[in-house]
Amino acid sequence: MTLDTPMAAMDRDEISKMRRSYGEIGLRESDLNSNPISQFQLWLSQAAENPMVVEANAMVLATATDDQPTTRTVLLKDVTEAGFTFFTNYNSAKSKSIDENSKVSLLFPWYPMERQVKILGSAVRISGEDSDTYFATRPWSSQIGAWASNQSAPLASREELEKRWAEFATKYPEGSQVPRPPHWGGFLVIPTMIEFWQGRYSRLHDRIRYTKGAAGWKLERFYP
Ligand SMILES: Cc1cc2nc3c(=O)[nH]c(=O)nc-3n(C[C@H](O)[C@H](O)[C@H](O)COP(=O)(O)O)c2cc1C
């Protein structure tokens, strides 16, 4: 079977019958780290070690401007007490959206582990120096890709993109030091809420939320 192999579309009945039972392993407040970043780092490392989870550091980023929220996947590249970092094109639709409204949401959907982590917070641009440091670690072909892509702008043809890539590859040959494009860099999402969800039997899932207040992180359980 290839990606192009024709398959019958699933009908409503088939989709509505898709369900699985969730597990016995639960979340107890006493087992959770009082610091949600440490708790997240533990879950991320468990997801990364799980062969069923593909791209454990992939997260869905939601932005909202006016009355239209939008989502897309980006890769988490760092997590510290300060927050969650990803990299992108500063001219992209997501960046324009963040420029208008810095409030964002992140979601890590680790379905094979019956887990998700949802984060609310504000996105801020990281320093040019920090973006330079990460850009320098990227493979050469990705560095050239960052120059070639006018991310989120209309593109007449695939050939045009490949032509632009080849032009930048000639300008910055493999082995040379490729400068970071000025329109490319990182965002730090500073969290105000981090919620851990663990699937349980009979749909009695565990849902524990940490909310940031003046006195630090407050931990509460919510109905699933
Ligand atoms: C697994 C995966 C990882 C991705 N990682 C990134 C990323 O780290 N940065 C990025 O700008 N786009 C990434 N993308 C592409 C985005 O989902 C999106 O298509 C692109 O950033 C344009 O989004 P926008 O038009 O909403 O700005 C990724 C897509 C997938 C499926």
The ligand as a Tripos MOL2 file, in Angstrom:
@<TRIPOS>MOLECULE
LIG
   31    33     1     0     0
SMALL
NO_CHARGES

@<TRIPOS>ATOM
      1 C1          5.3870   17.3510   12.5550 C.3       1 LIG1
      2 C2          5.4160   18.7780   12.0860 C.ar      1 LIG1
      3 C3          6.3470   19.6580   12.6130 C.ar      1 LIG1
      4 C4          6.3980   20.9840   12.1980 C.ar      1 LIG1
      5 N1          7.2860   21.8340   12.7970 N.ar      1 LIG1
      6 C5          7.2970   23.1400   12.4650 C.ar      1 LIG1
      7 C6          8.1450   24.0590   13.1540 C.ar      1 LIG1
      8 O1          8.8720   23.7090   14.1090 O.2       1 LIG1
      9 N2          8.1220   25.3540   12.7550 N.ar      1 LIG1
     10 C7          7.3190   25.7930   11.7430 C.ar      1 LIG1
     11 O2          7.3440   26.9850   11.4330 O.2       1 LIG1
     12 N3          6.4830   24.9540   11.0770 N.ar      1 LIG1
     13 C8          6.4540   23.6390   11.4190 C.ar      1 LIG1
     14 N4          5.5900   22.7720   10.7830 N.ar      1 LIG1
     15 C9          4.7130   23.3110    9.7200 C.3       1 LIG1
     16 C10         3.5180   24.0370   10.3800 C.3       1 LIG1
     17 O3          2.5890   23.0900   10.8750 O.3       1 LIG1
     18 C11         2.8050   24.9960    9.4270 C.3       1 LIG1
     19 O4          2.3480   24.3420    8.2740 O.3       1 LIG1
     20 C12         3.6990   26.1700    9.0180 C.3       1 LIG1
     21 O5          4.5020   26.6200   10.0980 O.3       1 LIG1
     22 C13         2.8620   27.3320    8.4850 C.3       1 LIG1
     23 O6          1.9410   27.7010    9.4810 O.3       1 LIG1
     24 P1          1.1880   29.1470    9.4900 P.3       1 LIG1
     25 O7          0.8420   29.4750    8.0650 O.co2     1 LIG1
     26 O8          0.0130   28.9390   10.3740 O.co2     1 LIG1
     27 O9          2.1660   30.1350   10.0560 O.co2     1 LIG1
     28 C14         5.5010   21.4430   11.1930 C.ar      1 LIG1
     29 C15         4.5440   20.5650   10.6730 C.ar      1 LIG1
     30 C16         4.5000   19.2570   11.1110 C.ar      1 LIG1
     31 C17         3.4420   18.3400   10.5670 C.3       1 LIG1
@<TRIPOS>BOND
     1     1     2 1
     2     2     3 ar
     3     2    30 ar
     4     3     4 ar
     5     4     5 ar
     6     4    28 ar
     7     5     6 ar
     8     6     7 ar
     9     6    13 1
    10     7     8 2
    11     7     9 ar
    12     9    10 ar
    13    10    11 2
    14    10    12 ar
    15    12    13 ar
    16    13    14 ar
    17    14    15 1
    18    14    28 ar
    19    15    16 1
    20    16    17 1
    21    16    18 1
    22    18    19 1
    23    18    20 1
    24    20    21 1
    25    20    22 1
    26    22    23 1
    27    23    24 1
    28    24    25 2
    29    24    26 1
    30    24    27 1
    31    28    29 ar
    32    29    30 ar
    33    30    31 1
@<TRIPOS>SUBSTRUCTURE
     1 LIG1         1 GROUP 0 **** ****
